[in-house]
Amino acid sequence: TLLYDLVKDLLEPHVAQPPYLAGLLHCPDRFHLDGSVARPVAEPHKARARKVLKKVLAATAPLDS
Protein backbone atom coordinates (compact mmCIF):
# COMPACT_ATOMS: atom_id res chain seq x y z
CA THR A 1 0.00 0.00 0.00
CA LEU A 2 1.02 3.62 -0.28
CA LEU A 3 1.38 4.04 3.49
CA TYR A 4 3.60 0.95 3.76
CA ASP A 5 5.83 2.22 0.95
CA LEU A 6 6.07 5.67 2.55
CA VAL A 7 7.03 4.27 5.96
CA LYS A 8 9.56 1.93 4.37
CA ASP A 9 11.15 4.79 2.41
CA LEU A 10 11.36 6.94 5.54
CA LEU A 11 12.89 4.26 7.77
CA GLU A 12 15.29 2.71 5.27
CA PRO A 13 18.09 5.31 5.70
CA HIS A 14 17.93 4.85 9.49
CA VAL A 15 17.99 1.05 9.54
CA ALA A 16 20.92 0.97 7.09
CA GLN A 17 23.19 2.88 9.51
CA PRO A 18 26.02 0.92 11.20
CA PRO A 19 24.83 1.77 14.76
CA TYR A 20 21.39 0.32 14.03
CA LEU A 21 22.86 -2.80 12.43
CA ALA A 22 25.25 -3.28 15.36
CA GLY A 23 22.31 -2.91 17.73
CA LEU A 24 20.49 -5.75 15.99
CA LEU A 25 23.50 -7.96 16.65
CA HIS A 26 24.00 -6.97 20.29
CA CYS A 27 20.43 -6.76 21.54
CA PRO A 28 18.31 -9.93 21.55
CA ASP A 29 14.97 -8.09 21.32
CA ARG A 30 13.15 -5.47 19.28
CA PHE A 31 11.28 -2.77 21.16
CA HIS A 32 8.08 -0.78 20.77
CA LEU A 33 8.32 3.02 20.81
CA ASP A 34 7.31 3.00 24.49
CA GLY A 35 10.32 0.81 25.35
CA SER A 36 8.45 -2.43 25.96
CA VAL A 37 9.79 -5.61 24.35
CA ALA A 38 8.13 -6.35 21.01
CA ARG A 39 9.74 -9.66 20.00
CA PRO A 40 13.15 -11.26 19.56
CA VAL A 41 15.30 -10.24 16.60
CA ALA A 42 14.90 -13.02 14.03
CA GLU A 43 18.01 -14.88 12.94
CA PRO A 44 17.57 -13.96 9.23
CA HIS A 45 17.57 -10.28 10.26
CA LYS A 46 20.74 -10.79 12.30
CA ALA A 47 22.40 -12.57 9.36
CA ARG A 48 21.51 -9.70 7.02
CA ALA A 49 22.79 -7.17 9.57
CA ARG A 50 26.12 -9.03 9.82
CA LYS A 51 26.46 -9.10 6.03
CA VAL A 52 25.59 -5.43 5.49
CA LEU A 53 27.65 -4.22 8.47
CA LYS A 54 30.68 -6.17 7.25
CA LYS A 55 30.30 -4.61 3.79
CA VAL A 56 29.88 -1.08 5.19
CA LEU A 57 32.85 -1.39 7.52
CA ALA A 58 35.04 -2.81 4.75
CA ALA A 59 34.13 0.10 2.50
CA THR A 60 35.02 2.66 5.20
CA ALA A 61 38.22 0.99 6.42
CA PRO A 62 41.36 3.03 5.80
CA LEU A 63 43.72 1.68 3.20
CA ASP A 64 47.17 0.57 4.35
CA SER A 65 50.00 2.65 2.97
Summary of the structure (lengths in Angstrom):
residues: 65
radius of gyration: 14.4
end to end distance: 50.2
largest distance: 50.2
contacts: 119
relative contact order: 0.13
helix: 63%
strand: 11%
